[in-house]
C-alpha cells in the first residue's frame, strides 16, 4: 500500500522559485500591489504570516486578486488558524514548530503544511509521519548551513526550507546543499520600502533573489 502523503502538491509550490518571501502586512491596501511586485520579481510562492490582525484578509485579497500568486500562510500555531487560512484561500501553510494536534489537523485539512524543525529529533518525528519537507527554523541561530549539511546523510528522507536570519548572501550557501529545496526570507521586503509603497524597488530586489538557483544534480 502506498504511504499517505501529508503534503500533497507542496513540492511543486516550493520549486516555483528558490526563495519564498516571508511577508508581514498590516495595511490591506498594500496586499495586492505587494503581491504583484513579488510575482513580477519571480517569487510567486508567498508566505503571509499571521503576525497582524489583517493577515487573513490579506490572504483573501491575494488569493482572489493577484494572478500568478501562490499565497500561503505562516506562523500557524494551531488547527483553528490552519482552518481559517484554508477558508481564506491559502494554498499552503507554514508553522514554526510541529505539535501532534497541528500535524493531525493538517493531514485531514487538505492544506499542505510545512512544519518547523530545529533538531534531528524533530526531523525524525516528521519522517515517521511520512513528511518529506520541513521548515528549518530559526535557521541561523539553530546552526545554519553547516547544521543542515550534517543532517543530509543520516536523514536523506527530509528536505528543508531554511528560514530565520537568511540573507541574500547566506541563501546561496543553503541552496548548494542537497537537502535544501528552497529558502524563506524577508530581506527583499525592507520596511521603509514597503512603507513608501515603492513596489518597483520590491520587484528589483526580488529579481536578485529569484536569480539564486540550486546546482543541477544527477
C-alpha positions in Angstrom: 0.0 0.0 0.0 1.3 3.5 -0.9 2.1 5.6 2.1 -0.2 8.6 2.8 1.3 11.9 1.5 0.6 14.6 4.2 2.0 17.3 1.9 0.2 17.0 -1.5 1.3 19.4 -4.1 3.8 21.1 -1.7 6.9 20.1 -3.7 5.7 21.8 -6.8 4.9 25.0 -4.9 8.3 25.1 -3.2 10.0 24.6 -6.6 8.4 27.6 -8.1 11.3 29.8 -7.0 14.5 29.4 -4.9 13.1 31.9 -2.3 9.7 32.0 -0.5 9.2 35.7 0.7 8.0 35.9 4.2 5.6 38.8 4.4 4.2 40.8 7.3 1.4 43.1 6.1 -0.6 45.5 8.4 -2.3 47.6 5.7 -4.9 46.0 3.5 -4.2 48.4 0.7 -0.7 47.0 0.4 -1.8 43.4 -0.1 -2.4 43.3 -3.8 0.3 45.6 -5.1 2.9 44.0 -2.9 2.0 40.5 -4.1 2.1 41.7 -7.7 5.5 43.1 -7.1 6.7 39.8 -5.7 5.2 37.8 -8.6 6.7 40.3 -11.1 10.1 39.7 -9.5 9.9 36.0 -9.9 8.8 35.0 -6.4 5.2 33.7 -6.7 5.0 31.5 -3.6 4.2 34.0 -0.9 4.1 33.3 2.9 1.8 35.8 4.7 2.5 35.4 8.4 -0.3 35.5 11.0 1.5 38.3 12.9 -1.0 41.1 12.2 -4.7 41.4 12.5 -5.0 41.9 8.8 -3.3 38.7 7.8 -6.3 36.5 6.9 -7.9 39.3 4.9 -4.6 39.9 3.1 -4.6 36.2 2.1 -8.1 36.6 0.8 -7.2 39.6 -1.3 -4.1 38.0 -2.8 -5.8 34.7 -3.5 -8.7 36.5 -5.2 -7.0 39.3 -7.0 -3.3 38.6 -7.8 -2.8 36.4 -10.9 0.2 34.1 -10.6 0.5 34.3 -6.9 0.6 31.1 -4.8 -0.3 32.6 -1.4 0.4 30.6 1.8 0.0 31.3 5.5 2.8 31.4 8.0 3.2 31.4 11.8 0.4 28.8 12.1 0.2 27.6 15.7 -3.0 25.6 16.0 -5.7 23.7 14.0 -8.1 26.7 14.2 -5.6 29.0 12.4 -5.0 26.3 9.8 -8.7 26.1 9.0 -9.2 29.8 8.9 -6.3 30.2 6.5 -7.7 27.4 4.3 -11.0 29.2 4.1 -9.3 32.4 3.3 -7.7 30.8 0.2 -4.2 29.8 1.4 -2.6 27.2 -0.8 0.0 26.1 1.8 0.7 26.6 5.5 4.0 27.1 7.4 4.5 26.7 11.1 7.5 27.5 13.4 7.2 24.1 15.0 5.1 20.9 15.0 2.7 19.8 17.6 0.8 16.5 17.3 -2.5 18.4 17.2 -1.4 20.6 14.3 0.1 17.7 12.3 -3.1 15.7 12.8 -5.2 18.6 11.6 -3.0 19.2 8.6 -3.3 15.6 7.4 -7.1 15.9 7.1 -7.4 19.6 6.1 -6.2 19.2 2.5 -3.9 22.2 3.1 -0.3 21.1 2.8 1.8 22.0 5.9 5.5 22.9 6.0 6.2 22.3 9.7 9.1 23.7 11.5 12.0 21.7 13.0 15.2 22.7 14.8 16.7 19.3 15.8 17.4 15.9 14.4 14.7 14.5 16.8 12.2 17.0 15.3 13.1 15.8 11.8 12.9 12.1 12.7 9.4 12.7 14.2 8.2 14.2 10.8 9.9 11.4 8.8 7.9 8.9 10.9 4.7 10.5 9.7 5.8 10.4 6.0 6.7 14.1 5.8 9.2 14.9 3.1 9.7 18.7 3.6 10.2 20.8 6.6 11.0 24.4 7.6 14.3 24.7 9.4 13.8 27.4 11.9 15.3 29.6 13.2 17.9 28.7 10.6 20.9 30.9 11.5 20.6 30.7 15.3 19.9 26.9 15.1 23.2 26.2 13.3 22.9 27.5 9.8 24.0 25.7 6.6 26.7 23.6 8.4 24.0 22.1 10.6 21.7 21.2 7.7 24.7 19.7 5.8 25.4 17.4 8.8 21.8 16.2 8.6 21.9 15.3 4.9 23.5 11.9 5.2 21.7 10.4 8.3 18.3 11.9 7.3 18.1 11.9 3.5 14.3 11.5 3.5 13.7 15.1 4.5 14.4 18.3 2.6 14.3 21.7 4.1 13.3 25.3 3.6 15.6 27.3 6.0 14.0 30.4 7.4 15.1 32.8 10.1 18.0 35.2 9.6 18.6 34.1 6.0 20.1 36.8 3.8 20.8 37.1 0.1 24.4 36.1 0.8 23.7 33.1 3.1 20.8 31.9 0.9 23.4 30.7 -1.7 25.1 28.5 0.9 21.8 26.9 1.8 20.8 26.3 -1.8 24.0 24.5 -2.5 23.0 21.7 -0.1 21.3 18.6 -1.4 18.7 18.6 1.3 17.5 22.2 0.8 14.6 22.7 -1.6 14.3 26.5 -1.2 14.8 29.2 1.5 12.5 31.6 3.2 13.4 35.2 3.8 12.3 38.8 4.0 15.5 40.7 3.0 13.8 41.8 -0.2 11.0 43.4 1.9 12.6 46.4 3.6 10.1 48.1 6.0 10.9 51.6 4.7 10.4 50.5 1.1 7.0 48.9 2.0 6.0 52.0 4.0 6.8 54.1 0.9 4.9 51.7 -1.3 7.9 51.6 -3.7 6.7 48.4 -5.4 9.3 48.8 -8.2 12.1 48.6 -5.7 10.5 45.4 -4.2 10.4 43.8 -7.7 14.0 44.7 -8.3 15.1 43.1 -5.0 13.0 40.0 -5.8 14.7 39.6 -9.1 18.1 39.3 -7.4 16.6 36.7 -5.1 15.0 34.8 -8.0 18.4 34.5 -9.7 19.6 32.3 -7.0 19.5 28.7 -8.3 20.3 25.4 -6.9 23.0 23.5 -8.8 21.7 20.7 -11.0 22.2 17.3 -9.5 22.3 13.9 -11.3 
